[in-house]
Amino acid sequence: GHTTGPSLNNDKLYKFAYSAEVYVDRVKASLQKSAGYRISSGVDVNLLWRNPDNDDDQLVKITMKDVQVENVNERPAEKNIFKGKSTEKIIGKDYLEALQRPIVVELVRGKVKTFYSYQNEPGFTQNIKRGLASLFQLQLHSGSSREVDISGECNTTYHARQDQVTKIKDLDSCETKKKRLTSHNRILDVGTKATSATVYVLEDSFIKSIKAEENFVFVLNYRRKTGAKIVSKQRLDLKSVQAGMGLIAAKQVAGVIKTLDPNYVAMPLEAEPVKSECKKCPSLSEHWQSIREHMHPDKLSKPDAAKSFLSFIQSIRKATKEEILKIIRSENKEFLPQVVDAVTSAQTPESLEAMLEFLDFKDASTFILQERFLYACGFASHPSETLLKSLTEKFKGDVASEEIRETLVIVMGALIRKLCDREGCKLPAVAEAKRLILNRLEKAKKEDNVQMYLLALKNALLPEGIPMLLKYAEAGEGPISSLAATALQRYDPSFLTKEVKETMNRIYHQTRKVHEKTVRTTAAAIILNSNPSYMEVKNILLSIGELPMEMNKYMLSMIQDILQFEMPSSKTVRQVLKDMRAHNYDRFSKMGSSSAYTGYITRGPDVSSTYSLDILYSGSGILRRSNMNIHVFDRSTELHAIQVVIEAQGLESIIAATPDEGEENLDSFAGMSAILFDFQLRPVTFFQGYGDLMSKMLSATGDPMNVVKGLVLLTDFLQEIQLQSGPTASAEFMGGLAIDISGGMEFSLWYRESKTNVKNRVAVFVAGNTEVDSFFVKTGMETTLETETALDFISTVQFSQYPFLVCMQMDRVDSPFRTHMTKYESLPSGRRYTARRGKAATLAGNEYPLHQENSQMCKKVFGAKSDSAGSWF
């Protein structure tokens, strides 16, 4: 009769040779040196029954025989972990018996309709048999459909020609229950690619040979050299056809199974979940004791701190709430903040419950821990709805510290955005938190409250918040309008409607009221960054020359930066300059010290990064705003890695200078605000009000104020994989950052000079582990990457003459960079083969170039100062 699937002859025994291999290695490496192993065996196949009413319905028995486990690559005797061990010794007697027990498969039109095996067999051996059974699933004509096999339900395409059929399985389409974690931003995440192809050669309407190959590739998006691949191959070759048993007579399958062995049970062909138990794993508290010294606050800018942080998170993810609380409750206050960073970053339901039980927001004395907890929530790589819900409840309850209350709502804003980015905008907790922020901002009367909800909006970036931001940008007082404007600056230009641009133009050109320079320059930056029209650019260029002194210089510098760095609006700017003859020398030769500059830190095939520095002074030489940014981007995504803004106002009275027009009544203030990995932190105040300023100046030690310190989980990727040959595999990449950012401002009335200093100390540790686990043998590759660096940004101003002298320096110290790779094969007994490679290099320190003018000024500042080694106050 006509069949659409492979057909077996009656009374024959088909003898095959079978092998399943796995390899783990670096992405570009050849398989000859990979870690891995091979399972090989004979496979006997015979037909038990054919449906009398349908030739295409066959019951087939498949038996593995003479199972062997060996190296996939030749190893010298002393490096061969299987040497001198029988298969029974390697796999274990019970497991080997289970593996060699036959399975029965019902094939209907070539597809596996039912898979029969014995019930209480170990999942590991059952999955190896499922992998073998899945190979027999095959259709003889071309076409695509969804099919279930060991990998789950997947889109599968067959290409048939003569005696050959190729089966392509789209692994990204498989519906499976495997665990997967990814990081919030694509740049910090891991790129993956998975392919599966099987080639069948047929002879006499049955299988002559099968070759199957699956490939899984993982690369760090920000450094594609760091990655791993898993290759899984299966082969089945027909060796002989012999006389075999006769068929079993029966009307239905059930009858055959009963006759054969009533203990057979029908089970799913999709792999069952299996997990090897960890025999010698340390408890959470043992693990903590072993890494504790690296977590001392003084060691927090070292790669070992980041490394210990990552391994601690892995342990916490397996721990119960009680085990976690035990460590938190027994630790002293030096180490507790780091424990809080790790427990919060673990992001399991147990770790969140432990933190919420431990922290009492009604008690202001644990301020530091509450803040570290909230910041770690803001950096969460895959926050849950429960987390946002818990924070919203805390915010509505009693919070002892006003600063923590602010931080709570700022973090809620960040979580709203992360959940919305993952299609979670409609979740009840997200909708509630959005309503809360928008409604309270609308009703807020006190300036502090307005500021707090604006900061939350600056993180949440809700499109429905734009009208409110416009209102505050245009009508608000100084700091409020400045904050609203910088919040608008963070939106993607596609959200910035005609109305937004009209408002920004009104603010810049002061159509309705006088605005501060800080807000006007932000408005100009928004216009120039969102596809400005010819007229908008022309009006901005015409205004240069009519602006207050330092603002003139700043705008001029901004325009030059757009041209020099070839920013998107540079074409329009060039066009306007050409038509306008607005080049008139007078307009563009303004004196002053303010500036804006952008340059590359790295330009690479994977990601590039830029730094930008802009600085705006008041007419008397006092800093109004300095803004340092680092952006990282690839072809489609951008990450605002860091921003440190120092703002000051109303400081003219210290040096008995005249304030700029419209700024006569500003309260004395200086403070700092930071964005780290797209997350706006709570701003820090250096001083507020003249009295506060004077007392701090007279007692100034010049010690910078800490803005952010702690451990951040940047990359958090885990993917569990079911290999079609049976074993499970996993790829886990984690990247930790130990960071310490501080900033300060000091004055010396004696030398009539002021200094702002921002110090960034960071260390990064990335660990990847890609592993295939067959229970009786594990093989894999660990790869690590570590570096540490310090970036200092110092600006010195001497205001004893006009134009005053400004020198800006951005320096990076020498940075050691180390990579390490270990490939391994290991048995549960502890016998292990490893191959290691390491590389170390130093990235030479660098003084980042700023514009020409700056270099000339630095020579003057430091030339003039050589004799003045006096103290600061």
N, C-alpha and C positions, 0 to 999 in steps of 0.2 A: 504493500500500500504506500501512498504518498506521505512523506513525513516532512515537518518543518523544523525538526530538531535532529540531533545526532541519533542514530539508531543502532542498538546493539544486536548482534546475532544471538540466537538461542544456543544454549548448551556450550557456550564458549567462556573461557577464562582469559581476560585481557591482563597481561602483566606489564606494569609501567615502572619506570624509575622516576622518583619524585625528589626535588630539592627546593628548599626555601632558604633564601639568604637575606641577611640584612647588613647594611653598611652604614656607618656614621662617620662624617668627616667635615672638613671645611668645604664651603660651597664650590670652590674652583679645583679642589684636589682630585687626583685620579684615584680610582677605587683600589688600586694595588696596595696602597698603604693604609687603607681605612681600618677602623676597628669594626668588629662585627662577628657573626658566626653563621654556620650553615646547619640546617637540619635536613638530613636526607633519609630516604626510605624506599622500600619497594611499595607499590600500590597494586592490589588485586581488585579488578572490577568485573562483576558478572551480573547478567540480567536475571532477576528473580521471577518477574511476572510481566506479561504484557496484557493490557486491557483488551478483552475479546471484541469490544465495540469500538475501540479507538487505538490504532497502531501507535499513535503519538503519545500514549500514556504508558510510561514504563517505570517499573520499580527496580532500582539498581542498588547492589550492595558494594560498598567501597571499604577496603581494609588496608591499613598501613602495616608494613612488616619490616623487620630488621632496621629499626630506627637508629640512626647515628647522629651524634652532635659533634661538629668539628670546627676548626678555624675556617674563616672565609678566605684568609690569606695565609700563605705559608709562614709559619713562625718557627724560629730555632727552638729546639727542645726545651731550653730553660725558660722560654717566653710563652710556651704553649700551656694554657691553663687546663686543657683537657687531657694532657699527656698522662698516659698510664691509668686513665679512668674509664671504666666501662660505661656504656650508655645508662645502664641501670643505676650506676653510682651517681652519674651526673643528674639524671632526671628524677631518680627516686623510683623504687619498685612499683608503688601504687600508681604513680603517674604514668609510668611506662606501660603498665598493664592497661590502664584506661585508654592511652593513646592508640594502642594496637587492637582495641576492641572495635569491631566493624560498625559502620554507620549505614543507614539505608536512606536512599533519596528517591522521591517520586518526581520524575521528570515529565512535564506535560508540555508538548511543543518546544522542548529544549529548555524550558524554565523550571527551576526547582519549585515545585508546588508544596512539598512537605519534606522536612528534614527530621529523620528519626535517629535518636541516640538513647543512651541510658541516663536515667535521672541523676543520681547523686555523684556524677563525675566532676572532677575539679574544672572550674571555668577555663583555666589555661589550656588544658588538653582539649576541652570541648571546642574552644575557639580555633585551635590548630586544625581540627577536623572540619569545622565550618569553612575555614579558608580553603581547604581541599575541595569540599563539596561545591563551593561557589565557582570554582574553576570549570565545573561541568555544566554551568549555565551558559547557554549559547543558542542564538537563532541563526538560521542558515541564509536568511535574506537580509538585505540592507534596510536600515530604518532606525528610528529612535523611539525610546519609551522610558517610563520610569520603572525601575526594577529594584527588587529587594535582594541584597545578598549580605555577606558579612559586614560590609561597610554601612549598612542601613539602606534607606530608599534613595536612589540616585538616578539622575538623568543619564541614560546609557545609549550610545550610538553604535550600530553595527555597520561595517562596510564589508560586503561579501563579493569575492570574485574567484571563480572556479573553485579550487580546493582550499582556498584560504579565506579566513574571516578575521577581521580586526575589530576588537571591542574597545571602545573608548568610554571611560567612565568619568563624568564631570564631578570631581570630588567636592568642589565648592557647593554643589547642589544637594549633597547628601543630607538627609534629615537624620540627625543622630543626637544622642543625649550627652555627647562629650563636653567636658568643661572647657570654657574658653574665656580668658580675660584679656582685654586690650587696654592700652593707655588712651588718655583723653585726646591728646594732640597727636596727629599723624607723624609729625617729625620725631616725636619721642617714642614712637611705636616701632613695631617689627613688621616688615613686609613679608608676606607669605605667598608661596606658589605651590600648587599640588597637582600632579598629573598621574593618570593611570591608563595603561594600554595593555591589551592582551592579544597575542596573535595565535590563531588556531590553524593548524594544518590538518586537513581531513584526508582519510583514505577509506574507501569501501564504506562510505556514509558514517564512519565513526572517527574518533580522534586519533591522529597519529602523533601529534606533538602540540604542546601548549607552552608559550613563553609569555610570562606576565611581568610587567615592571611598574612599580609605583615610585614617584619621586616627590619628596617634600623639601622645600627650600625655605629657610628663614634668614632674613638679613635685618640688621639694625638700620632703620632709615637714615639715621644721622651718621652712620659709618658703615657703609655696605661691605667693607672688608671683614667686619665682625659678623659672623653668621654661621650657619650649619646646614647640612643636608642629611636626609635619611633616604637611603635607596633600599627598596625591598623588591627582590626578584623571586619568581617561582618558575620552575620548569617541570614539565611532565612529558616523558618520552615513552612511546610504546616499544617494549622490548620483544614481546612474543605473544602469540595467541595460541592457547592450548585448549584441549577438550575440557569441558567443565561440567558442572551440575545441570541437571534438567530444570525446567521451570516448575513453579508451584502452581497447581491448578486452583483457581478461586474466581468468584465473580467480582469481588471488590478488594481494594487494598487492605482494608481492615482484616479480612480473612487471612491474607498472606502474612501480615505482621503477626497475627495470633499464632499461626502455624510456626513461624520462624522463631520468635521469642516474645512471649507476652510482656516481657519487661521493657520492650521498646516504647518510647514516648515521642509524640510529635512535639518539636520545639521550634522556636523562631530561628531563622537562619542568621538574623542579625546578631553580631557578637554580644555576649553578656559582659557586664562590667566586672573587671577583676582588679585586685589591688594587692601588690606584695606587701606583706607585713614587714615593718621595720623591726629587726631583731635587736640591734644594739643602739637604737637611737637614744640620745640623752633626753632627760626630762627638760621641761621649759626652764626650771630654775638651775639645773646643771648647765644648760646652754648659756644662760645669762651670766653665770659665774665665770664661764670660760672666756667671754668676750667683754666683760664689764669694764676692764681697765681702759679699753679703747674708746669707751663712751664718756670718759671724763671731759668736763666742759673745756678744759685747756687743750684737748686733743681733737677738738671737733672740726678742725680744717684739714685733717689728714685722711688719705684714702682708707686707712684701716678703720676709721670711724664709719665711713660709708659702707665698707665691706661688712663690718659687724652688724650694722643696722639692717642690711638686707638679709643676712642669715637669721637674725633674730625675728624678723617679720615672718620668714618661712616657718619658724618654730611656733610663733604665736598663732599662725593660721591653722595649726593642728591642735591648738590648746583649748581647754574648757575655760569658761568664765572664772571658775574658782582658781584654777592654776594661774591665770593672768592676775587676778586680784591679789593673790598671795605675794607675787613679786612687787606689785605696785605698793602694797601696804608695808612691805619690809624694807623698802629702799630709802636712802637719805636724800636730802633736798638737792644735793649737787647732781645726782644721777637721774633723779625722777623726771626732769624735763625730757631727757633723751628716751626714757622708757615710754613716756607719753607719746612722743613722736612715733615710735615704732608700733605701739599698741594701736594707735589711731590709724596709722597707715596700713595696718593689716586688713582693715575693712571687712572683718567677718562679723556676723551678728553677735557672736560671743565677745569680741573685742570691744564693740560699741557698747554692749550692755555693761561690761566691766568698767569702762570709762564713765558712763553716765551714773553708775552706782558710786563710783569713787569721788567724782567731782561734785562739790556742793556750790552751786552758783550763788547761794545766799551768803557765802562766806568769802569776804574779800581777801583773806590772807593767802589763799592759794591762787592768787592772780596769775602768776607766771605759768602755772600748769594749765589753767583755764585757757590762757592765750595760746599756749603751744598746742593744746588739743584743738582749738578752733582753727588755727592756721593749718594744722595737718588735715583737718576736714576740708579746708578750702583747696588744698593741693590734691585731694583724693583723685586717684586715677580712674575709678569707676564707682562714683558715689551711688548709694541706694536711696530709694524714696524714703525709707525708714529714717535714714540719717537726717534728711531735710525736715522730716516731720518732727523728729526729736528736738532739733535745734529751734524750730518754730515754737514748740511748746515751752522750751526754756526761755525764749525771748518774751513770751507772753507772761511768764511767771515772774517771781522776784529775782532780780539780779543785783547783787550788792555793788559791784563796781560799774560805774558809768562807762568806762572804757571797754569793759567786757561786753556790756550791752551793745555798744557800737560795733564791736568786732563780730558779735553774733549775727547782726543783721547784714553786715558786709559779707560775711561768709555765706549766709543764706542766698545772697545775690549770686555768688560764684557757683553755688550748687544748682541754682535754677538754670543757669546757662549750661552747665555740664549735662544736666538731665534733659534739657530741651534739645541739645545737640544730638542726643541719642533717642530722638523721637519720644521723649518723655514729657513734653509740654502739657499734655492733657491729664497727666496723673493728678489725683486729688490733692496730694501734698504740694505739688508744684503750683497748681492753680491757687491754692490757699495762700502760699507764701508770696506769689505775685500780687494777689489782691491786697494783702497786708501792706506790702511796701508801697504800692501805688496809692492806696487810700490814705495811708498815714502821711505820705509825702504831701498829698493834696491838702490835708488838714493841719500840717505842722505849722506852729507859730514860732517856736524858739529856734534860733539860728543853729544851735547844736543838733537839734532833731532834723532840721532840713538837711544839714550836712551829712548826717548819718544815713538818711534814706537816699541821698544823691550818690553817696559812695556805693551803696548796695546796688543802685541802678547802673553805676559805672561797671560793676562786675556782671550784672544780669544781662545788660545790653538788650532789654526788651524793646521791640519796635514800638509797642504801645506806650512806652515811657518817653518817647521823643518830644511830644508836645509839651510835657512838663519840663523837660530839660531846656527847651527853647524859652519857656516862660522865665525860668530862673536865670538863664544865661543873659537874657536881655534886661530883666527887671531887678534881678537880685543885687545885693551889695557885694563889694569886692571879692572876698574869698568864695562866697557862694556862687557868684556868676562865673568866676574862674573855674570852679569845680564842675559846674554844669557844662561849661564849654569843653573842658578836657574829657568829660564823659562822652559828649557827642563825637569827639575826635576818635574815640575807640570803636565807633560803629563802622561796619563795612560801608564804603562809599555808596553801595547800591541802596542803602536805607535812607540816604540823605536826600530828601525830597526837595522840590522847588522851594517849599516853605522854609526848610532848614537853611538853604543857601541865601534866601532873601534876608532871613534874620541875621545870618553871619555878616552879610554885606552891610546891614544897618548898624551892627555893633562896630565893625571895623571902621566904617566911615562916620560913626557917631551921629547918625541921622536923627535919632530921637533924644539921646542924652549922652553925657560925657561918660566914657568907660575907662577903666584902668588899662594901662599898657599891656599887662599880662593877658587880659581877656581879649583885647584887640588883636594881639599877635596870634593867639590861639585861633581866633575867628579867621584870620588871614590864612593860617596853615590849613584849616578845614577847607576853605574855598579852593586853595591851590592844590589840594590833594584829591578833590573829588571832581575831576574832569571839568575844570572851569571854562566858562565861555570866553570868547575873545574880549568882550566888553568888561567882564569881571577882572580879567588880568590887566586890561588897559587902565581901569579905574584905580587898581592897586598901585600900578607903576606911576600913575599921575600923582598919587598921594605922597609918594616918596619925595622928600624935599619940603613938604609942608608939615611933617610930623615933628613931635618933640625930638630933641637932639639924638638921644641914644636909641629911640625907637626907629628913627630914620636909618641909622647904621645897621640895626638888627634886621629890618625888612630888606635892606639892600643885600645883606649877607645871605638872607634866606633865598632871595631870587638867584644870587650867584650860585648857591649850593644846588638849587634845582637844575640850573644849566650844567654845572660842572659834573653832577652825579647822574645826569640824563634821566631825571625823574619823569613820570608819565606826562606832567603838564609842561615839560621843557619845550616841546614843539610850539605850543601856543605862545609861550613866553617869548621865544625867539621871533615868532611872526610879529607879535605886537612891538617888540623892540625895533624890528626892522622898519615897520610902517610909521612908527611914532616919532622917530627922531627924538624920543623921550630920553635918549642917551645924553641929552644936553649935560655938559660937563658938570655944571653947577649942582644939578640934582644928584648925580652919582658920585660926587667926590666928598661926601659928608665925613666930617671927623666923628670919632667916637670909638668906643671899645667893645660894644656888644657884637655878638657874632653867632653864626649858625654853620655847622660843618658836618658832613657825612662822609664816611670812608669805609672800606672793606676791612674786616678782621681776617676772614678767610674766604677764598672762592674755591669751591671744590666741586667735584662731579656729583656728590650726593646732596650736600647742603652748602649754602653760603651764609656768612653772617656779616652784619654791618654794625658800626657804632656811629652814633650821632651825638653831637654835643652842641647845645645852644645855650647862650648865656645873655641875659638882658640886664642892663644896669639902669639906675636912675641917673639923672643928669649930674648928680654930685658924686658919682663913683661908687655908690653903695649897691650891692647886688640886689636885684629884684627877683630874678629867677635863674637858676642854672638847672639844666635838664640833660641828663646823660641816658642814652638808650642803647640797648643791644637787641637787634632783631635777628632771628635765624629763619631762613626760608628755603624751601625746595621749589620744584616747579609748580606746585599747586597749593601749598599751605604755608602759613606764616606763624611764627611763634614769637611773641614779645617776651624775650627771655628775661630782660631786666630793664627797669627804669628807676632812676633815682632823681627826684626833683627836690631842689632846695629853694624855698621861697622866703623872701624877706620883704618887709615894708616898714615905712615910718621910722627908719633908723637915722634919718638925716640929723636929728637933734644931737646925736652922739658927737658928730664932728662939726656941729654948729653950721651946717650947710642949709641951703634953701631947698625945700621939697619941690618936686616938679608940679606944674600946674595941674590942679584937680586932685592932687594927692596930699593937700595940706593937712587934712584931718584924719589921716590914717593912723590907727593904733599901731604901736610898735609890736612887731611880731616876726619870728623866724621859725621855720619848721621844715620838716622833710617828709616826703611821701614816696612810697616805693611800689612798683609793680614787679612781681616775680612770676615768671611762667604764666603770663596772662591773668594773674590774680592780683588785684589791687589790695594792698595791706592797709591797716589803719594808719593814718598819718601820725607822725610824732612831732610834738612841739618842742622847740629849743627854749623859747621864752615867749611870753605873751604880756604885753604892757610894759611901760617904761620902767616901772619899779623892779619888775622881775628881771628885765634886761640888765639894769645897773647892778643888781645884787649878783647875777650870774657872771657879769663881766669882771667884777672885782674879785670874785672867787674862782675865776676861770682857771682850770687846770689844763685846759686844752684837750682834755680827754674826750674822744669822740663818743657820741651817744649811740648805743646799739639800736639798730633798726630791725634787723631780723637775724636770728641765730637758730640753727637747728638742723634737722635732718629731713630731707624731702625725698619721697619715692617718685622718681621721674618716669622710669620705664617699668611697666608692670604687665608683662605679657606671659600668658600661659596657654598652651594649646595641647589638649590630649588627642591622640590620633589612634584610630584602629587600623592596623596594617591588614591588608587583605590576606596575608599569609597566617594571621592568627594573633601574633603578639600585639601588645599595646605599646605606644610610644608617647613621649611628651617632649615638648620644647618649652623651656621656661627662660625668659630673659628678664632680668631686673636691673634697674639702674638707680643708684642712690647718690644723693648729693648732700655733702656736708657743707653748710654755708654760714658765713659770718659777715654781715654787712653793717658797717657803722659809718656815721657821718658827723661832722662837727663844723662849727663856725667859730673863729676867734678874731679878736681885734687887738691891735696894738696902737693906742693913741699916740704913743711916743714916736713910733715910726710911721704913723698915719698909714697903717696898712691893715688889710683884713685878709683872712685866709679861709677858704672852705675846703674841706677834705672829705672825700668819700673813699672808704677802703672796702674792697670786695675780696674776701678770701673764700676760695671754693676748692673742694676736692670731690672728684667723681669716681665712683667704682661701678663697673658694669659686670654682671656675671650671667653667663648663659650656660644652661645645661640641657643637652639634647640627649635623650636616652631611649633605648628600646628595652623593654622589660618582658622577658619570657618566663619569669618566675624562677626557672632553674639556671638562667644565665642573664646577666645584664650587660649591655654594651652602650657606650655613649662617648660624648665629648663635652668637656667643660672648657669654657673660654672666658677669660677675664681681661679687663681693660681698666687701667687706673691712671689718673693724672691729678695734679694739684696745681693751683696757680693763685696769684694774687694780682688784682688789678687796682691800681690807685689812681684816683682822679683828684688833682689838686689845682685850685686856682688862687693865685695871689694877686691882690690888687693894692697898688700904692696910689692913694688919693691926695698926695701933697701938691699935685699940679693938674692942669687940664690940658689936653685929654689925659686922664689918669692912665697909669700903666697897668696892664693886665697880663699875667702869664698863666696859661693853662697847660697842665701836663697830664698826660694819660700814659701810665707806665704799666707794663706787665713784667713780672719777674721771670727768671728761668723756670720752665715747667717740665718736670720729669714726666715721661709718658711710658707706661709699661703694658705690654700685652703678653698673655700667657695662654697656652692651650694644652690640655691633657686629654688624650684618647685612652679609653680603658675597656677592658673586658673582665668581668668578675663573676665568681661563683659564690653562692650563699656561704660556702665554707670559709670564705675570706681569701681564697686564692685569686690573685689579680694580676692582670697584665696592664702596664701603662706605658705610654709614649708621650714625652713632654717636649714642648718647644716654647721658648720665650724670647721676647725682644724688648730692649729698653732703649729709649732715646731721650734727648733733652730738646725741648723746644726753646730756642734761645729767647731771652727776654727781649722786650721791644718797647721803644717809646713810640706811641702811635702818632703819626704826623697829623697836625692840624694845619690851618692855613698859614701861608707865608708870613702874614702880618704878625701872627702869634709868635712865631720863632724869633722874629726881630725884637718883639717886646720882651720875651724871656731874657734875651741877652742883656737888655737894659736893666730889667728888674734885678737880675742876679749880679750884674756888674755893679750896680749902685749899692748893693747890700753887703758886699764882702766885708766891709769894716764894721758892720753893725751886728755884733753877735749877742746883743742884749737879750734879756728875757722878755716873754710876753707878760706884761704886768708883773 
